C-alpha cells in the first residue's frame, strides 16, 4: 500500500507541468463558446477533480503502464462526459435506454420498443424529446424525479425478440443505482458510467495482451470519438472494445516467436461473433485468419481445424440476425417483423432494379464517409446531439482534434514492430471497404436518413470507420519507416526513442480528450444559463 502511495506521489510530481497546462486549458476553454456564458461550476468542479486524480495515477514514462493509463483515461474522462451529456440527447439514446431498462427489470425477451416502453416505465418517459436545457445537472425537476416501478401489464400484445447483451453493463448500472438511491438521475448516470467501464475494461485487456501494437491501440481508444459517444446509452462501447480486442489478437498472430494456436483462433472468433451484436457487417473480419499463411501456425492441422470456430461464428451470427424469422417459425411475432412496411419495395429490390444509379449512390456515399464524415466526427465527436442540436463545432476544437489524430496515427506507425504481408494488407483493406459498403446498405434501410432515389445515403458517421482507424498504424508502418530510412516495419528503433514516442502519444490524446470535454460542458452551460 505504501509503495502504491509513493508511486502516486511520484506520478503527481512528474506530471506537475502537465497539470498546470491542463488547468489553464480548463479555464481557457471557456472562451471557445461564441457567446458570453456563466461558469458552470457543477461541471467544472468534477472536471478539476478528475484532472487531479489523473495526475496521480498516470505514468507517462513507463511503457508497461500503457494499458493502465488507457483504463484510467477512458473510465474517468468518459464518466465525466456521461455527467456532462444532457440526459436523452445521445444519438437514439432514449431507445437504447429503454432496452437497458428492460434488462434491468429482468426482461430478456418479449421486449417492447421505445414508444411502448413509455407506457410501461415512468422513468423512461421523463424525456421523450431529449431536451438539452431541461435534463442536466442544473435541472431541479430532473434531480428530484423519483423512480417508479415499471408496469408491463399495460402491454397487451407480446412481441418476441431477444434483449441485446451489449446493454447488460448499462442495465447493471441502472440496477445498482436503484439500490443506492430512489432518484432516477442516480441510476441513469450510473447506467452510462457502466457502459464506459465496459469499454475501459476491454481496452485495458486489448492493450495488455498486445505484443507489438499497444501504443496504437491506446491512441485510437482514447480519442474523443470513443470517450464521448460511449458516454451515453448505446452499443458503441462494445463496438469499440471488441474491435480493439479483435485487432489486438489479429496482430498478435503475426508474431514470429509465438505460432498461432487453436485457442487464439477461438478467442478471436468469439470477439468477431460478439461484434454482430453491435455492428453486423463487422462480423466479416472473422474470416481474416483463413488468409494467414500456414507458416504462422503451429502446424497445418491447426489451420485446418481453425475452420470450425470460424464456421460456428458465421452460423451463430446468422442466427442472431435471422432471429425474427426463427421466432416466426414457432408462431411468434417479433417487434422487428411487426414494423415492416409491406407496401414498400425493399432496398435490395430497388438497388438491383436501378443498378447503375445504385452504384453511383454507394460510391458517392463512400467518398463522403471517408472524406468528410469521418473527419467531422474526429473533430467534433458529439456533433450529432439531438433535439436541439448543440453548436459544438468550434474551429479550434475541430482542427486540434484532427491534427492530434493524424499525428497520433503517424507516430504510432513509426513504433509498430510487426509487418503484415502485402497480400494480407490488401485483404484487410478489402474487408474494411466491404464493411463500409455493407454499412451504407444497412443504414439505407433507415427512412430517417435515406429515401429511395436520393443521390447519397446520409447518416453514415465517422465512428463506423473505427476498425479502419484501428488498422491504420499497421497498414502505414512500412511506408512510414521507409520514409525515415528504417527499411521495414520490423526494423527496430532505439528504446529511448520508442518510450519518448509513447509518452508523446499519451499526452497528446489526454490533451485532446480534455479539450473536447471542457469545450462541451461550456457549450452545455451556454444552453442552460
N, C-alpha and C positions, 0 to 999 in steps of 0.2 A: 504493500500500500504506500509506504514511504517512498519507494522507488518511483511509483507512478506519479505521486505528487511532485517529486523533484523533476521528473520528466516534463510534466505540465508547466512547471515554473520556468524551466529552460526553454520550452517552446515559446512561452509568452515573452521572454526576454529577447529571443532571436527574432520574434515577429513584431517587435515594437514599432519599427518604421512602417511595416505593412499596416499595423493597427492605426497609426496616425494618418496614413494615406486614406484608408477606408473610412475613418471617422470624418475626415474632411469631405470625402465623397458623399457621405450620408447627408451632410448639410448642403453641399453644392448642388446635389441632385434636385433640391427644392426648386431651383430656377430652370429646370427642364420643362416645367409647366408653363404654358403660354400666358396664363392669367395669374393674377396675384391670389395666393391661397394661404390659409392659415396653416400652422404647423400641426399635422395630425399626430399628436403625442401617443395615442393608443396604438399607432403603428410604429412610431419612431422608437419608443422605449423597448418593445420586444426586439426590434431590429438591432438596437445597440447592444442588448443583452446577448443576442445570437452572435454578434461580432466578437464580443468579449470571450464567449465560450469557444468560438472557433480559434481564436488566437492561442488559447491554452491547449487545444487538442491537436492542432495541425502541425505537422513536422514536414517542412518542405525540403529538408536536407538529407533525408534517408529514403532511398527508392523503395525500401521494404515497407514503408508506411503509405505507399500509394493507395492500396485498397482501403485502408482505414480512413485516409484523408477523403477519398471519394464518398465513403459511407457517411461521414460527418457532414460534408458539404451538402450532399443530397438530402439527408434527413433534416438538418437544421434549417437550411435556406428553403427547402421545399415545404417544411412545416410552417415557416414564416409566411411563405407565399399562400399557403392554404388559409391563413388567418386574414391576409390582405384581400384575397379574391372575394368579392361580394357573393353571398350565397345565391346559388342558382344561375350564375352568369357564365359558367364554363360552357363550352360547346355541347349541346344536348345534355347538359348536366342534370336537369330535372328527370329525364328519362332514366339516366344511369342511377340517380339517387333512388328512384322508385325500385329499380332492380335490387340495389344493395339493401334497401329497407325490407323488401320481401324476404330476402335471405336472413336478415337479422330477426325477422318474425318467425323463422323456422320453415319458410315455404321454399322448397327447392324444385317444385313442379307446380303446374296449374297457375303459372304467373299471369298477371294481367298487365296491360300496357299502362303508360303514364296517365292518360286521361281517366281510365277506370280506377287507377290507384288513388286518384284524388278523392274518390268516393269512399275508399277503404280507409285511408290514413289522413287524419287532420294534419299530421306532421308534414306530409308530402305536399299538401295543398297550400302551405303557407305562402308560396311564392311562384305561382304558375307562370308568370311572365318574366322572371329573372330581373327584377328591378334593382339596378345597381345602387341607387340612392336610398333604398329602404331596408336592405338586409345586409348589414355590416356591423362592425364593432361599435358604431356610433348610433345604431338604431335601437331605441328603448323597447319598442314593441317586439322586435326580434329577440332581444336579450331576455325578455320576460316571458316569452312563449314557452308554455309547458307541454311536455309530452303527453299525448293521449293514445290509448291503445287502439290498434287497427281493428277494424270490424270487417272481416272477409265475408260475412253473411249477406252483405248487400250485393255481392256478385252472384247473379242467378245462373248465368251461363258460363261453364268452365271452358277455358282454352288451354290446351296442353302444349307446353314447351318446357324445356329444362333450364333451370337457372344457370347462367354463365358463371363458372367458377372464378373468373377474373374479379368478380365483385366481392368475393369472400373476405379479403383483407378489410375493405371498407365496412362490410357487414359486421365484422368483429369489432371494429372501432365504434360503430353505432351501438352495438350491444353493451360494450364496456361503458360508453358514455351514459347510457340509460341507467346502468347500475350506479354510477358515480353521482349523477345529478338528474333531477326531474326536468331540467331545461333542455329544450331542443337544440339550442346552439352548441351545447357541450358535446352531445352525441354527433351532431353534424360535423363539427370541426375535427373531432377525433376520427370519424369515418374517412375524412380527407387525409388526415395525417397517417393513418394506417396504410392508405394507398401509397403514400410517399415512402413509408417504411418498407413496403414490399419491393419497391424499385431500389431503394438503398441497399437492401439485403442481396438482391440479385446482382446488382452492380458490384458489390463487395466480392462475392464469390467468383463472378466472371473475371474480375481483375486479379484476384488472388490466385486463381487456377491458371491464368495465362502465363506462358513461359517467356514469350518474346513480344507480347503485344499489350502489356499492362498500361503503359502511359497513353497509348492511342485510345484504349477503352475508357480510361479516366477522362480524357479530353471530351469525347463525344457524350459521355454520361453526365457531365456537369455543365453542358451548355444550357442556356436559358430555356430552349425548347423542352428539355427534359424536366427541368426544375419548375417550370410554370404550368405546362399542360397537365402534368401528373398531379398537380396540387389540387385538382378538383375531383369530382366523381367521374371516372372514365375507365377505359380499358387500356389506355396508353402506357400506364406504368408497367403493365405486363408485356405489352408490345416492345417497349424499350428494354426492359430487363431480360426477357427471353432472347431478344436479338443479341444483346451483349453476351449472354451465356453461349448461344449457338455459335457466334463468330469466334469467341474465345476457344471453344472446343475445336472448331474447324481449323483455326490457325495452328493449334497445338498438333494437329495431325501431320503437319509438315516438319515436325521436329525430327531431325535425322538420328538423334540419340535415343529416342523412345519411339518404337514402332507402334502402329495403330493396333489396338486390341479390340476384341468384340465389345467389351464394356464401353469403350469410347464411342462406338457407333450407336450402342443402345442409349447412352445418355444423350448424345446429340439428337437422336431420333425423338426422344421424349421432349426435348426443348422445341424441336421443329413441330411436333404434333400439337403441343400446347399453344403454339403461335396461331393455330387455326381459330382459337377462341377469341383472339384479339383482331387479327388481320388475316383473313382466309388466304389471300394469294401468297402470303409468306411461307406457307407450308411447302411450297415448291423447293425451298432450299434443302429439303431432306434428301434429295437425290444427289447432292454435290459429292458426298463420299464415294459414290459409284464411279466418279471420273478421276479419282485419285489413283495414281499408278500403284500397282501391287508392290512395288519396291518399298513403299512407305508402310506396308502392312507387315505384321509379324510373319504371315505366311499367305500363300494364295488361297488356302482354305478359309482363312479369316475373312478375306474379301468376299469370297463366295457366300459364306454364311451371313454376311452383313446385309444381303438382300432381304433376309427375313424381317428384322426390325424396321427396315425402310418400307417394305411392303405393308407391314402392320400399321405403320404410321399413316400411309396413304389410305388404307382401309378405314381406320378409325376416324381420320379427318373427314373422309367422305360420308361416313355415318353421321357425324356431328352436323355437317352441312345439309344432310338429307333428312334430318330428324322430323321435319314437317311431314314428309311422305311416309316415313316409318310409322309415325303416330296414326296417319290416315289408314294404313293397312289394318290396324287394330280398331278402326272405327272412331278414333279420337280426332278432334279438330284442334289444330294449333292456332294461336293468335296470328302467327305469320300467314298461315293459309287463309284465315278469315279476312285478312286485309287485302288480299289480291284483287286487283281490278280486272275482272274477266272481260270487260268490254274494250280493253286497251290491247293493241298489238304489242307483243313482247319486244324488248330492245334487241334481242338476238335476231328475231324475225325481221325487224326493221333494218338493222345494220346489214344483214345479209341481202336484203332486197335493194338496198342503196349502197352497194359495196364501195364504189368509188368515193362517194361523199363521206362514207363512214371512215374510210382510211384517212381521208383528209382531216376529219374531226379528231381522230386519235393522234395523228402526227402533230397537228396544231396544238392539241392539249398537252402532248408530251413535252414539246418545247416550252410551252407556257409554264409547266410544272418545274422543269429543271432550270429554266432561265429566269423565272420571275417569282413564282410562289414559294420555292424553297428559300431563296434569299430574303424574301419578305418576312417569312416566319423566323428565319435565323435572326434577322434584325429586330423584329418585333413579335416575339413568340405568342403573345396573347392578343394580337390584333383582331382575333375572331370573336371577342366577347360579345354576348348577345344582349339586346334589349335593356337600355340603349347601348350602342357600340361605344366603347371608350376610345377617346382620341389619344392613343398611346404611342403613335408613330412619331417620334422626335428624331430629327436628322442625326443629332449627336449619338443618341442611343442606337439607332439602326446601323449607322456606319461603324461605330465602335464594335458592336457585336459581330458584324460581318468581317471586319478586319481581324478580330480575335479568332474567329472561326477559321479563316484562311491561314493565318499564321500558325494556329494550333495544328491544323492538318499537315502543313508543310514541314514543321519541325518535328512532329511525331513521326512522319515518314522517314526522317533522317535517322532516327534511332531504332527503327524496326530492323531486327536482325534475322528475319526469316524471308525466304524468297519463294514465291509461288511460281510453278512452271508457267510458261507463256500460254500454253493451251488452256490451263486451268483458269488463268486470269480472264481469258476470252469467255469461258463458260460462266464464270462468276458475273462478269459484266452482262452477259446474255440473260442470266437469271434475274439480275437487277432490272434490266429493261422489261423482261416479261412481267415482273411484279408490278412495275409502273403501269403497263398497258392493262393488266388484269384489274388493277385498282381503278383505272379510268372506267373500265367496263362496269365494275361493281358500283361505283359512285353514280354512273349514268342512270342507274335504277332508282335514284332518289329524285322524285319530282320537284323537290325544292331547289335543286341546282342544275337540272337538265330537263329539257323538253325535246322530244324528237324533232329534228330539223335544225336545231341550233348549231352554230359553227364550232363551238368549244364546250367541253364539259367543265363547268365551274365547280368549285368546292374541293378540288384536289389540292390539299395543303402540303406544305413542305415537310411536315412530320412523317408523311407516308414514305419519304425517301430516307428514313433513318438507317435502314440497313445499308443503303448506298453510302451514306456519311460514315458509317462504321467501317466500311470496307475500303474507303479511300486511302488511308495511310499505307496499307499493304499493297495496294494497286500502284501507288505513286512512289513507293520506296526505291525501286531500282532506278527509274529515271532521275529522281532527286539526288541520289548518291552519285550517279554518273556525272551529273552537272558539277558536283564538287570533287570529281576525280577519285571516287572511292571504289569504282568498279561495279559492284552489285549490292543487292540488299543484304547479303550475308557478310559483307565486309565490315569488320568490327571498327568502332571508333573508340577514342580514348575514354576510359571510365569516367574521368572527371568531367569531360565534355558532356557525356550522356547524363550524368547526375545533374549538371547545370541545366541542360535542356529540359529534363523532367521537372525541375524546380520552376523554371520559367513557365512551362505549360500549366502547372498547378496554380501559380499566382495569376496568370492571365485569365484562366477560367473562373477563379474566385472573383476577380475584379469584374468581369463581365456579368457574372451571376448577380452580384450585389448591386451593380449599377442598374440592372434591369429591375430588380426588386425595389430599390429605393425610388426609382422613377415611377413605378407603377403605384406605389402607395401614395405618392404625392398627387398623381392623376386621380386616384380614387378619392382622395381628400378634397380635390377640386370639385368633385360632383357632390360631396357630402355637405360642405360648408356653404 
